[in-house]
């Protein structure tokens, strides 16, 4: 839904990272949510070993 078209606007980012420098380590998926008041990001969910 386009921003501003609903009563609640929430920005969500989903990122996948490898922890450390080992290319064979499992991916960790993190879901981040923007804090509407402070503008920072908070961790909403983290799934280790997710692809």
mmJSON file of the N, C-alpha and C atoms, coordinates in Angstrom:
{"data_MODEL":{"atom_site":{
"group_PDB":["ATOM","ATOM","ATOM","ATOM","ATOM","ATOM","ATOM","ATOM","ATOM","ATOM","ATOM","ATOM","ATOM","ATOM","ATOM","ATOM","ATOM","ATOM","ATOM","ATOM","ATOM","ATOM","ATOM","ATOM","ATOM","ATOM","ATOM","ATOM","ATOM","ATOM","ATOM","ATOM","ATOM","ATOM","ATOM","ATOM","ATOM","ATOM","ATOM","ATOM","ATOM","ATOM","ATOM","ATOM","ATOM","ATOM","ATOM","ATOM","ATOM","ATOM","ATOM","ATOM","ATOM","ATOM","ATOM","ATOM","ATOM","ATOM","ATOM","ATOM","ATOM","ATOM","ATOM","ATOM","ATOM","ATOM","ATOM","ATOM","ATOM","ATOM","ATOM","ATOM","ATOM","ATOM","ATOM","ATOM","ATOM","ATOM","ATOM","ATOM","ATOM","ATOM","ATOM","ATOM","ATOM","ATOM","ATOM","ATOM","ATOM","ATOM","ATOM","ATOM","ATOM","ATOM","ATOM","ATOM","ATOM","ATOM","ATOM","ATOM","ATOM","ATOM","ATOM","ATOM","ATOM","ATOM","ATOM","ATOM","ATOM","ATOM","ATOM","ATOM","ATOM","ATOM","ATOM","ATOM","ATOM","ATOM","ATOM","ATOM","ATOM","ATOM","ATOM","ATOM","ATOM","ATOM","ATOM","ATOM","ATOM","ATOM","ATOM","ATOM","ATOM","ATOM","ATOM","ATOM","ATOM","ATOM","ATOM","ATOM","ATOM","ATOM","ATOM","ATOM","ATOM","ATOM","ATOM","ATOM","ATOM","ATOM","ATOM","ATOM","ATOM"],
"id":[1,2,3,4,5,6,7,8,9,10,11,12,13,14,15,16,17,18,19,20,21,22,23,24,25,26,27,28,29,30,31,32,33,34,35,36,37,38,39,40,41,42,43,44,45,46,47,48,49,50,51,52,53,54,55,56,57,58,59,60,61,62,63,64,65,66,67,68,69,70,71,72,73,74,75,76,77,78,79,80,81,82,83,84,85,86,87,88,89,90,91,92,93,94,95,96,97,98,99,100,101,102,103,104,105,106,107,108,109,110,111,112,113,114,115,116,117,118,119,120,121,122,123,124,125,126,127,128,129,130,131,132,133,134,135,136,137,138,139,140,141,142,143,144,145,146,147,148,149,150,151,152,153],
"type_symbol":["N","C","C","N","C","C","N","C","C","N","C","C","N","C","C","N","C","C","N","C","C","N","C","C","N","C","C","N","C","C","N","C","C","N","C","C","N","C","C","N","C","C","N","C","C","N","C","C","N","C","C","N","C","C","N","C","C","N","C","C","N","C","C","N","C","C","N","C","C","N","C","C","N","C","C","N","C","C","N","C","C","N","C","C","N","C","C","N","C","C","N","C","C","N","C","C","N","C","C","N","C","C","N","C","C","N","C","C","N","C","C","N","C","C","N","C","C","N","C","C","N","C","C","N","C","C","N","C","C","N","C","C","N","C","C","N","C","C","N","C","C","N","C","C","N","C","C","N","C","C","N","C","C"],
"label_atom_id":["N","CA","C","N","CA","C","N","CA","C","N","CA","C","N","CA","C","N","CA","C","N","CA","C","N","CA","C","N","CA","C","N","CA","C","N","CA","C","N","CA","C","N","CA","C","N","CA","C","N","CA","C","N","CA","C","N","CA","C","N","CA","C","N","CA","C","N","CA","C","N","CA","C","N","CA","C","N","CA","C","N","CA","C","N","CA","C","N","CA","C","N","CA","C","N","CA","C","N","CA","C","N","CA","C","N","CA","C","N","CA","C","N","CA","C","N","CA","C","N","CA","C","N","CA","C","N","CA","C","N","CA","C","N","CA","C","N","CA","C","N","CA","C","N","CA","C","N","CA","C","N","CA","C","N","CA","C","N","CA","C","N","CA","C","N","CA","C","N","CA","C","N","CA","C","N","CA","C"],
"label_alt_id":[null,null,null,null,null,null,null,null,null,null,null,null,null,null,null,null,null,null,null,null,null,null,null,null,null,null,null,null,null,null,null,null,null,null,null,null,null,null,null,null,null,null,null,null,null,null,null,null,null,null,null,null,null,null,null,null,null,null,null,null,null,null,null,null,null,null,null,null,null,null,null,null,null,null,null,null,null,null,null,null,null,null,null,null,null,null,null,null,null,null,null,null,null,null,null,null,null,null,null,null,null,null,null,null,null,null,null,null,null,null,null,null,null,null,null,null,null,null,null,null,null,null,null,null,null,null,null,null,null,null,null,null,null,null,null,null,null,null,null,null,null,null,null,null,null,null,null,null,null,null,null,null,null],
"label_comp_id":["UNK","UNK","UNK","UNK","UNK","UNK","UNK","UNK","UNK","UNK","UNK","UNK","UNK","UNK","UNK","UNK","UNK","UNK","UNK","UNK","UNK","UNK","UNK","UNK","UNK","UNK","UNK","UNK","UNK","UNK","UNK","UNK","UNK","UNK","UNK","UNK","UNK","UNK","UNK","UNK","UNK","UNK","UNK","UNK","UNK","UNK","UNK","UNK","UNK","UNK","UNK","UNK","UNK","UNK","UNK","UNK","UNK","UNK","UNK","UNK","UNK","UNK","UNK","UNK","UNK","UNK","UNK","UNK","UNK","UNK","UNK","UNK","UNK","UNK","UNK","UNK","UNK","UNK","UNK","UNK","UNK","UNK","UNK","UNK","UNK","UNK","UNK","UNK","UNK","UNK","UNK","UNK","UNK","UNK","UNK","UNK","UNK","UNK","UNK","UNK","UNK","UNK","UNK","UNK","UNK","UNK","UNK","UNK","UNK","UNK","UNK","UNK","UNK","UNK","UNK","UNK","UNK","UNK","UNK","UNK","UNK","UNK","UNK","UNK","UNK","UNK","UNK","UNK","UNK","UNK","UNK","UNK","UNK","UNK","UNK","UNK","UNK","UNK","UNK","UNK","UNK","UNK","UNK","UNK","UNK","UNK","UNK","UNK","UNK","UNK","UNK","UNK","UNK"],
"label_asym_id":["A","A","A","A","A","A","A","A","A","A","A","A","A","A","A","A","A","A","A","A","A","A","A","A","A","A","A","A","A","A","A","A","A","A","A","A","A","A","A","A","A","A","A","A","A","A","A","A","A","A","A","A","A","A","A","A","A","A","A","A","A","A","A","A","A","A","A","A","A","A","A","A","A","A","A","A","A","A","A","A","A","A","A","A","A","A","A","A","A","A","A","A","A","A","A","A","A","A","A","A","A","A","A","A","A","A","A","A","A","A","A","A","A","A","A","A","A","A","A","A","A","A","A","A","A","A","A","A","A","A","A","A","A","A","A","A","A","A","A","A","A","A","A","A","A","A","A","A","A","A","A","A","A"],
"label_entity_id":["1","1","1","1","1","1","1","1","1","1","1","1","1","1","1","1","1","1","1","1","1","1","1","1","1","1","1","1","1","1","1","1","1","1","1","1","1","1","1","1","1","1","1","1","1","1","1","1","1","1","1","1","1","1","1","1","1","1","1","1","1","1","1","1","1","1","1","1","1","1","1","1","1","1","1","1","1","1","1","1","1","1","1","1","1","1","1","1","1","1","1","1","1","1","1","1","1","1","1","1","1","1","1","1","1","1","1","1","1","1","1","1","1","1","1","1","1","1","1","1","1","1","1","1","1","1","1","1","1","1","1","1","1","1","1","1","1","1","1","1","1","1","1","1","1","1","1","1","1","1","1","1","1"],
"label_seq_id":[1,1,1,2,2,2,3,3,3,4,4,4,5,5,5,6,6,6,7,7,7,8,8,8,9,9,9,10,10,10,11,11,11,12,12,12,13,13,13,14,14,14,15,15,15,16,16,16,17,17,17,18,18,18,19,19,19,20,20,20,21,21,21,22,22,22,23,23,23,24,24,24,25,25,25,26,26,26,27,27,27,28,28,28,29,29,29,30,30,30,31,31,31,32,32,32,33,33,33,34,34,34,35,35,35,36,36,36,37,37,37,38,38,38,39,39,39,40,40,40,41,41,41,42,42,42,43,43,43,44,44,44,45,45,45,46,46,46,47,47,47,48,48,48,49,49,49,50,50,50,51,51,51],
"pdbx_PDB_ins_code":[null,null,null,null,null,null,null,null,null,null,null,null,null,null,null,null,null,null,null,null,null,null,null,null,null,null,null,null,null,null,null,null,null,null,null,null,null,null,null,null,null,null,null,null,null,null,null,null,null,null,null,null,null,null,null,null,null,null,null,null,null,null,null,null,null,null,null,null,null,null,null,null,null,null,null,null,null,null,null,null,null,null,null,null,null,null,null,null,null,null,null,null,null,null,null,null,null,null,null,null,null,null,null,null,null,null,null,null,null,null,null,null,null,null,null,null,null,null,null,null,null,null,null,null,null,null,null,null,null,null,null,null,null,null,null,null,null,null,null,null,null,null,null,null,null,null,null,null,null,null,null,null,null],
"Cartn_x":[0.847,0.0,0.904,0.627,1.453,1.45,2.59,2.723,1.693,1.067,0.087,-1.34,-1.562,-2.902,-3.646,-2.982,-3.645,-3.425,-3.991,-3.855,-2.496,-1.872,-0.584,0.43,1.526,2.607,3.759,4.209,5.311,6.303,7.562,8.615,9.287,9.428,10.033,11.162,12.292,13.409,13.693,13.96,14.396,15.782,16.761,18.138,18.667,19.555,20.222,21.714,22.327,23.752,24.419,25.714,26.545,27.323,27.29,27.992,29.452,30.344,31.77,32.245,33.46,34.049,34.046,33.419,33.361,32.271,32.674,31.687,30.753,31.124,30.289,29.346,29.366,28.46,27.025,26.089,24.673,24.23,23.264,22.668,21.766,21.761,20.827,19.925,18.619,17.654,17.161,17.235,16.774,15.678,14.614,13.52,13.595,13.773,13.918,12.689,12.29,11.123,11.547,11.162,11.509,10.662,11.334,10.652,10.081,8.763,8.111,8.407,8.723,8.966,10.42,11.349,12.758,13.458,12.878,13.468,14.51,14.844,15.82,15.158,15.939,15.44,15.515,14.558,14.604,14.46,15.062,14.997,13.631,12.911,11.575,11.653,12.561,12.673,14.031,14.604,15.86,15.774,16.095,16.022,17.411,18.102,19.428,19.293,20.179,20.2,19.12,18.415,17.369,18.002,17.408,17.94,16.988],
"Cartn_y":[-1.16,0.0,1.238,2.203,3.413,4.144,4.733,5.457,6.579,6.7,7.749,7.371,6.181,5.779,4.995,4.711,3.987,4.747,4.257,4.92,4.669,3.55,3.198,2.943,3.695,3.477,2.806,1.664,0.937,0.579,0.955,0.576,-0.678,-1.678,-2.96,-3.254,-3.693,-4.167,-5.608,-6.44,-7.807,-7.944,-8.285,-8.415,-9.793,-10.305,-11.569,-11.304,-11.841,-11.628,-12.945,-12.977,-14.063,-13.492,-14.167,-13.688,-14.103,-13.165,-13.469,-13.429,-13.895,-13.847,-15.204,-16.206,-17.543,-17.596,-17.782,-17.818,-19.015,-20.032,-21.228,-21.156,-20.053,-19.938,-19.773,-20.145,-20.072,-18.616,-18.386,-17.054,-16.803,-15.58,-15.157,-14.091,-14.287,-13.332,-12.461,-11.145,-10.197,-9.321,-9.14,-8.264,-7.034,-5.877,-4.621,-3.753,-3.028,-2.145,-0.737,0.259,1.654,2.169,2.818,3.451,4.779,4.901,6.099,7.355,7.228,8.406,8.864,7.947,8.311,8.205,7.47,7.336,6.236,5.598,4.508,3.198,2.14,0.82,-0.095,-1.015,-2.013,-3.393,-4.371,-5.745,-6.32,-6.727,-7.29,-8.803,-9.422,-10.88,-11.243,-12.349,-12.85,-14.356,-14.883,-16.315,-16.818,-17.483,-18.019,-19.251,-19.348,-20.498,-20.478,-19.386,-19.284,-18.932,-19.432,-19.139,-18.304],
"Cartn_z":[0.0,0.0,0.0,-0.826,-0.864,0.473,0.809,2.067,2.142,3.309,3.52,3.155,2.612,2.178,3.261,4.377,5.464,6.773,7.832,9.126,9.76,9.462,10.058,8.944,8.975,8.02,8.758,8.252,8.864,7.775,7.983,7.056,7.58,6.718,7.08,6.1,6.629,5.81,6.185,5.202,5.458,4.844,5.668,5.197,5.548,4.703,4.98,5.08,6.122,6.36,6.727,6.505,7.016,8.173,9.29,10.463,10.392,10.623,10.535,9.098,8.882,7.541,6.845,7.44,6.851,5.786,4.534,3.433,3.528,4.305,4.442,5.636,6.373,7.516,7.021,7.869,7.499,7.4,6.544,6.445,7.646,8.113,9.151,8.524,8.634,8.103,9.248,9.058,10.073,9.476,10.237,9.835,10.738,10.107,10.839,10.612,11.646,11.559,11.97,11.177,11.469,12.63,13.574,14.705,14.214,14.215,13.7,14.488,15.761,16.587,16.5,16.681,16.715,15.371,14.431,13.112,13.004,14.123,14.093,13.69,13.67,13.301,14.514,14.625,15.684,15.06,15.721,15.253,15.604,14.59,14.802,14.926,14.123,14.094,13.523,14.013,13.503,13.38,12.209,11.955,11.545,12.43,12.139,11.249,10.295,9.409,8.343,8.179,7.161,5.823,4.771,3.434,2.632],
"occupancy":[1.0,1.0,1.0,1.0,1.0,1.0,1.0,1.0,1.0,1.0,1.0,1.0,1.0,1.0,1.0,1.0,1.0,1.0,1.0,1.0,1.0,1.0,1.0,1.0,1.0,1.0,1.0,1.0,1.0,1.0,1.0,1.0,1.0,1.0,1.0,1.0,1.0,1.0,1.0,1.0,1.0,1.0,1.0,1.0,1.0,1.0,1.0,1.0,1.0,1.0,1.0,1.0,1.0,1.0,1.0,1.0,1.0,1.0,1.0,1.0,1.0,1.0,1.0,1.0,1.0,1.0,1.0,1.0,1.0,1.0,1.0,1.0,1.0,1.0,1.0,1.0,1.0,1.0,1.0,1.0,1.0,1.0,1.0,1.0,1.0,1.0,1.0,1.0,1.0,1.0,1.0,1.0,1.0,1.0,1.0,1.0,1.0,1.0,1.0,1.0,1.0,1.0,1.0,1.0,1.0,1.0,1.0,1.0,1.0,1.0,1.0,1.0,1.0,1.0,1.0,1.0,1.0,1.0,1.0,1.0,1.0,1.0,1.0,1.0,1.0,1.0,1.0,1.0,1.0,1.0,1.0,1.0,1.0,1.0,1.0,1.0,1.0,1.0,1.0,1.0,1.0,1.0,1.0,1.0,1.0,1.0,1.0,1.0,1.0,1.0,1.0,1.0,1.0],
"B_iso_or_equiv":[0.0,0.0,0.0,0.0,0.0,0.0,0.0,0.0,0.0,0.0,0.0,0.0,0.0,0.0,0.0,0.0,0.0,0.0,0.0,0.0,0.0,0.0,0.0,0.0,0.0,0.0,0.0,0.0,0.0,0.0,0.0,0.0,0.0,0.0,0.0,0.0,0.0,0.0,0.0,0.0,0.0,0.0,0.0,0.0,0.0,0.0,0.0,0.0,0.0,0.0,0.0,0.0,0.0,0.0,0.0,0.0,0.0,0.0,0.0,0.0,0.0,0.0,0.0,0.0,0.0,0.0,0.0,0.0,0.0,0.0,0.0,0.0,0.0,0.0,0.0,0.0,0.0,0.0,0.0,0.0,0.0,0.0,0.0,0.0,0.0,0.0,0.0,0.0,0.0,0.0,0.0,0.0,0.0,0.0,0.0,0.0,0.0,0.0,0.0,0.0,0.0,0.0,0.0,0.0,0.0,0.0,0.0,0.0,0.0,0.0,0.0,0.0,0.0,0.0,0.0,0.0,0.0,0.0,0.0,0.0,0.0,0.0,0.0,0.0,0.0,0.0,0.0,0.0,0.0,0.0,0.0,0.0,0.0,0.0,0.0,0.0,0.0,0.0,0.0,0.0,0.0,0.0,0.0,0.0,0.0,0.0,0.0,0.0,0.0,0.0,0.0,0.0,0.0],
"pdbx_formal_charge":[null,null,null,null,null,null,null,null,null,null,null,null,null,null,null,null,null,null,null,null,null,null,null,null,null,null,null,null,null,null,null,null,null,null,null,null,null,null,null,null,null,null,null,null,null,null,null,null,null,null,null,null,null,null,null,null,null,null,null,null,null,null,null,null,null,null,null,null,null,null,null,null,null,null,null,null,null,null,null,null,null,null,null,null,null,null,null,null,null,null,null,null,null,null,null,null,null,null,null,null,null,null,null,null,null,null,null,null,null,null,null,null,null,null,null,null,null,null,null,null,null,null,null,null,null,null,null,null,null,null,null,null,null,null,null,null,null,null,null,null,null,null,null,null,null,null,null,null,null,null,null,null,null],
"auth_seq_id":[1,1,1,2,2,2,3,3,3,4,4,4,5,5,5,6,6,6,7,7,7,8,8,8,9,9,9,10,10,10,11,11,11,12,12,12,13,13,13,14,14,14,15,15,15,16,16,16,17,17,17,18,18,18,19,19,19,20,20,20,21,21,21,22,22,22,23,23,23,24,24,24,25,25,25,26,26,26,27,27,27,28,28,28,29,29,29,30,30,30,31,31,31,32,32,32,33,33,33,34,34,34,35,35,35,36,36,36,37,37,37,38,38,38,39,39,39,40,40,40,41,41,41,42,42,42,43,43,43,44,44,44,45,45,45,46,46,46,47,47,47,48,48,48,49,49,49,50,50,50,51,51,51],
"auth_comp_id":["UNK","UNK","UNK","UNK","UNK","UNK","UNK","UNK","UNK","UNK","UNK","UNK","UNK","UNK","UNK","UNK","UNK","UNK","UNK","UNK","UNK","UNK","UNK","UNK","UNK","UNK","UNK","UNK","UNK","UNK","UNK","UNK","UNK","UNK","UNK","UNK","UNK","UNK","UNK","UNK","UNK","UNK","UNK","UNK","UNK","UNK","UNK","UNK","UNK","UNK","UNK","UNK","UNK","UNK","UNK","UNK","UNK","UNK","UNK","UNK","UNK","UNK","UNK","UNK","UNK","UNK","UNK","UNK","UNK","UNK","UNK","UNK","UNK","UNK","UNK","UNK","UNK","UNK","UNK","UNK","UNK","UNK","UNK","UNK","UNK","UNK","UNK","UNK","UNK","UNK","UNK","UNK","UNK","UNK","UNK","UNK","UNK","UNK","UNK","UNK","UNK","UNK","UNK","UNK","UNK","UNK","UNK","UNK","UNK","UNK","UNK","UNK","UNK","UNK","UNK","UNK","UNK","UNK","UNK","UNK","UNK","UNK","UNK","UNK","UNK","UNK","UNK","UNK","UNK","UNK","UNK","UNK","UNK","UNK","UNK","UNK","UNK","UNK","UNK","UNK","UNK","UNK","UNK","UNK","UNK","UNK","UNK","UNK","UNK","UNK","UNK","UNK","UNK"],
"auth_asym_id":["A","A","A","A","A","A","A","A","A","A","A","A","A","A","A","A","A","A","A","A","A","A","A","A","A","A","A","A","A","A","A","A","A","A","A","A","A","A","A","A","A","A","A","A","A","A","A","A","A","A","A","A","A","A","A","A","A","A","A","A","A","A","A","A","A","A","A","A","A","A","A","A","A","A","A","A","A","A","A","A","A","A","A","A","A","A","A","A","A","A","A","A","A","A","A","A","A","A","A","A","A","A","A","A","A","A","A","A","A","A","A","A","A","A","A","A","A","A","A","A","A","A","A","A","A","A","A","A","A","A","A","A","A","A","A","A","A","A","A","A","A","A","A","A","A","A","A","A","A","A","A","A","A"],
"auth_atom_id":["N","CA","C","N","CA","C","N","CA","C","N","CA","C","N","CA","C","N","CA","C","N","CA","C","N","CA","C","N","CA","C","N","CA","C","N","CA","C","N","CA","C","N","CA","C","N","CA","C","N","CA","C","N","CA","C","N","CA","C","N","CA","C","N","CA","C","N","CA","C","N","CA","C","N","CA","C","N","CA","C","N","CA","C","N","CA","C","N","CA","C","N","CA","C","N","CA","C","N","CA","C","N","CA","C","N","CA","C","N","CA","C","N","CA","C","N","CA","C","N","CA","C","N","CA","C","N","CA","C","N","CA","C","N","CA","C","N","CA","C","N","CA","C","N","CA","C","N","CA","C","N","CA","C","N","CA","C","N","CA","C","N","CA","C","N","CA","C","N","CA","C","N","CA","C","N","CA","C"],
"pdbx_PDB_model_num":[1,1,1,1,1,1,1,1,1,1,1,1,1,1,1,1,1,1,1,1,1,1,1,1,1,1,1,1,1,1,1,1,1,1,1,1,1,1,1,1,1,1,1,1,1,1,1,1,1,1,1,1,1,1,1,1,1,1,1,1,1,1,1,1,1,1,1,1,1,1,1,1,1,1,1,1,1,1,1,1,1,1,1,1,1,1,1,1,1,1,1,1,1,1,1,1,1,1,1,1,1,1,1,1,1,1,1,1,1,1,1,1,1,1,1,1,1,1,1,1,1,1,1,1,1,1,1,1,1,1,1,1,1,1,1,1,1,1,1,1,1,1,1,1,1,1,1,1,1,1,1,1,1]
}}}
